[in-house]
Amino acid sequence: MLKWIEATGRSEEAAIQNALAQLGLDRDSVSVEVLERARNGFLGFGSSPAKVKVTYEVSQEEAPVSPVEEIFAPAPQPKPAATPARPAEAAPKGPAKAEAPASPVPGAKPGDLEERIRAFLSGLLAHMGVEAAIHVSPKGDNGILVTLEGPKLGALIGHRGETLDAIQQLTNYAVNRGRTHRVRIHIDAEHYRAKREESLKRLANKVAVKVVKYRRNITLEPMNAYERHVIHETLQDYPDVITYSTGTEPNRRTVVAFSRGKHAY
């Protein structure tokens, strides 16, 4: 369900930040439409703030229920009475046969994140028919970095990293399943992410130069959330430029927009 709010500020960027502060969301979680650009006026007269419309999505559970929906909502059905439990059957005589414990991963320790990651990725790579060495770095503030190294790992990366993203999502799900405290796992192959990040930074700066020079907005090609974040972070302090995302997945795009009067500090 889509909802929206309007916010004002001394500049387009300030108006967007005011809206995000009210919603408690980050820029990549919303779509922004500039309704009115800020005007400086002359000698303080005729100035007006910028006005933006920020659209965001809420789940059906979070959406408020209207009075009509409350009235016509089906009444909760009473639960059937519990049937009395049958007396337990007498256990057969003789020594009880213990169940065989599940075979542990070779060399794994209970709760060892590194071994769980290695075990899952080893099985996944085997099914994919790809041989790669798995290097797991110690847990840091941003999670755990896993690097895959080997010949011909292009099949693991896929078009613009789509396969690598899928492997990362599966690994996070498998390793964190049943855990109280989740840990974020980042997976890279042949240093693809570092190379892609540098490429995106160069693209962002190149586009920003054009936006300021020609004073017109430029919409980039569809990118995943990580790539859009790199664009936002690279240009957050770029003078006279703001960035925001628009559209829905998988065609969500980043817009690099001209914003007169925005300066880096």
BATISE-248425 format. One record per residue (C-alpha): x, y, z; residue number from 1; residue in one letter. Coordinates in steps of 0.5 Angstrom, whole numbers. Layout:
BEGIN
      x      y      z  seq  type
      X      Y      Z  NUM     A
...
***
This chain:
BEGIN
      x      y      z  seq  type
      0      0      0    1     M
      3      7     -2    2     L
      2     13      2    3     K
      6     20      2    4     W
      7     26      6    5     I
      9     33      3    6     E
     15     37      7    7     A
     18     44      6    8     T
     25     46      7    9     G
     30     52      5   10     R
     32     47     -1   11     S
     30     41     -4   12     E
     35     37      0   13     E
     33     40      6   14     A
     25     39      5   15     A
     27     31      3   16     I
     31     31     10   17     Q
     25     33     13   18     N
     21     28     10   19     A
     25     23     12   20     L
     26     25     19   21     A
     19     25     20   22     Q
     18     18     17   23     L
     24     15     20   24     G
     26     12     13   25     L
     32     13      9   26     D
     33     16      2   27     R
     33      9     -2   28     D
     26      7      1   29     S
     22     13     -2   30     V
     20     16     -8   31     S
     21     24     -9   32     V
     17     29    -13   33     E
     19     36    -13   34     V
     13     40    -13   35     L
     16     47    -12   36     E
     23     49    -12   37     R
     26     54     -7   38     A
     26     61     -9   39     R
     31     66     -6   40     N
     28     73     -8   41     G
     31     79     -8   42     F
     33     83     -2   43     L
     29     78      2   44     G
     23     79     -1   45     F
     19     74     -5   46     G
     23     68     -3   47     S
     19     61     -2   48     S
     21     55      1   49     P
     22     48     -3   50     A
     16     43     -3   51     K
     17     36     -4   52     V
     12     30     -4   53     K
     15     24     -1   54     V
     12     17     -3   55     T
     13     11      1   56     Y
     10      4      2   57     E
      7      0      8   58     V
      5     -7      9   59     S
     -2     -9     10   60     Q
     -1    -10     17   61     E
      1     -3     18   62     E
     -4      0     15   63     A
    -10      3     19   64     P
    -16      0     19   65     V
    -22      4     17   66     S
    -29      4     21   67     P
    -32      1     15   68     V
    -27     -5     15   69     E
    -28     -6     22   70     E
    -35     -6     22   71     I
    -36    -11     16   72     F
    -29    -15     18   73     A
    -31    -22     20   74     P
    -32    -24     27   75     A
    -27    -28     30   76     P
    -29    -36     30   77     Q
    -29    -39     37   78     P
    -24    -44     38   79     K
    -26    -52     38   80     P
    -26    -55     45   81     A
    -20    -59     46   82     A
    -21    -66     46   83     T
    -18    -70     52   84     P
    -11    -73     51   85     A
    -11    -80     51   86     R
     -7    -84     56   87     P
      0    -85     54   88     A
      1    -92     51   89     E
      6    -97     56   90     A
     13    -97     53   91     A
     15   -103     50   92     P
     20   -107     55   93     K
     27   -107     54   94     G
     33   -102     53   95     P
     30    -96     49   96     A
     34    -95     42   97     K
     37    -88     42   98     A
     36    -84     36   99     E
     42    -83     32  100     A
     44    -76     32  101     P
     45    -72     26  102     A
     52    -72     22  103     S
     55    -66     24  104     P
     59    -62     18  105     V
     67    -65     19  106     P
     71    -60     23  107     G
     65    -56     25  108     A
     63    -54     32  109     K
     56    -52     35  110     P
     54    -45     33  111     G
     61    -44     29  112     D
     59    -39     24  113     L
     65    -40     20  114     E
     64    -47     19  115     E
     56    -46     18  116     R
     58    -41     12  117     I
     63    -46      9  118     R
     59    -52     10  119     A
     53    -48      6  120     F
     57    -45      0  121     L
     61    -52     -1  122     S
     55    -55     -2  123     G
     52    -50     -6  124     L
     58    -49    -11  125     L
     58    -57    -12  126     A
     51    -57    -14  127     H
     53    -51    -19  128     M
     59    -55    -21  129     G
     64    -49    -19  130     V
     71    -50    -16  131     E
     73    -44    -11  132     A
     77    -43     -5  133     A
     72    -40      1  134     I
     76    -35      5  135     H
     72    -32     11  136     V
     74    -26     15  137     S
     73    -25     22  138     P
     67    -22     24  139     K
     67    -14     24  140     G
     62     -8     25  141     D
     59     -9     18  142     N
     59    -17     19  143     G
     63    -22     15  144     I
     66    -22      9  145     L
     67    -28      5  146     V
     71    -28     -1  147     T
     71    -33     -7  148     L
     77    -35    -11  149     E
     79    -39    -17  150     G
     79    -40    -24  151     P
     73    -38    -29  152     K
     68    -35    -23  153     L
     64    -31    -28  154     G
     58    -36    -27  155     A
     58    -34    -20  156     L
     58    -27    -21  157     I
     53    -27    -27  158     G
     50    -20    -31  159     H
     52    -14    -27  160     R
     53    -19    -20  161     G
     46    -22    -20  162     E
     48    -29    -19  163     T
     53    -26    -14  164     L
     47    -23    -10  165     D
     43    -29    -10  166     A
     48    -33     -7  167     I
     49    -28     -2  168     Q
     42    -28      0  169     Q
     41    -35      0  170     L
     47    -36      5  171     T
     45    -30      9  172     N
     38    -34     10  173     Y
     41    -41     11  174     A
     46    -39     16  175     V
     42    -34     20  176     N
     36    -39     20  177     R
     34    -41     27  178     G
     39    -35     30  179     R
     37    -30     35  180     T
     42    -25     33  181     H
     43    -25     26  182     R
     49    -23     22  183     V
     50    -20     16  184     R
     54    -24     11  185     I
     58    -20      5  186     H
     60    -25     -1  187     I
     65    -23     -6  188     D
     68    -26    -12  189     A
     74    -24    -16  190     E
     74    -17    -12  191     H
     68    -16    -17  192     Y
     64    -11    -12  193     R
     70     -7    -10  194     A
     71     -6    -18  195     K
     64     -5    -19  196     R
     64      0    -13  197     E
     70      4    -16  198     E
     66      4    -23  199     S
     60      7    -20  200     L
     63     12    -16  201     K
     66     15    -23  202     R
     60     14    -26  203     L
     56     18    -21  204     A
     61     24    -21  205     N
     61     24    -29  206     K
     54     25    -29  207     V
     54     30    -23  208     A
     58     34    -27  209     V
     53     34    -33  210     K
     47     36    -28  211     V
     51     42    -26  212     V
     53     44    -33  213     K
     47     43    -36  214     Y
     42     44    -30  215     R
     38     38    -32  216     R
     36     32    -28  217     N
     39     25    -31  218     I
     36     18    -29  219     T
     41     13    -29  220     L
     39      5    -31  221     E
     36      1    -26  222     P
     40     -2    -20  223     M
     40     -6    -14  224     N
     40     -3     -7  225     A
     47     -4     -6  226     Y
     49      0    -12  227     E
     44      6    -11  228     R
     47      7     -4  229     H
     54      8     -7  230     V
     51     13    -12  231     I
     47     17     -6  232     H
     54     16     -2  233     E
     58     19     -7  234     T
     54     25     -9  235     L
     51     27     -2  236     Q
     56     32     -1  237     D
     57     34     -8  238     Y
     55     42     -9  239     P
     48     43    -13  240     D
     46     36    -13  241     V
     41     32    -10  242     I
     40     24    -11  243     T
     34     20    -10  244     Y
     31     14    -12  245     S
     24     13    -16  246     T
     20      7    -19  247     G
     19      0    -16  248     T
     24     -6    -16  249     E
     27     -9    -20  250     P
     27     -3    -24  251     N
     28      2    -19  252     R
     33      8    -21  253     R
     37     13    -18  254     T
     36     20    -20  255     V
     41     26    -20  256     V
     38     32    -20  257     A
     40     40    -20  258     F
     39     43    -14  259     S
     41     51    -14  260     R
     44     53     -7  261     G
     46     46     -4  262     K
     53     47     -2  263     H
     58     42      1  264     A
     61     43      8  265     Y
***
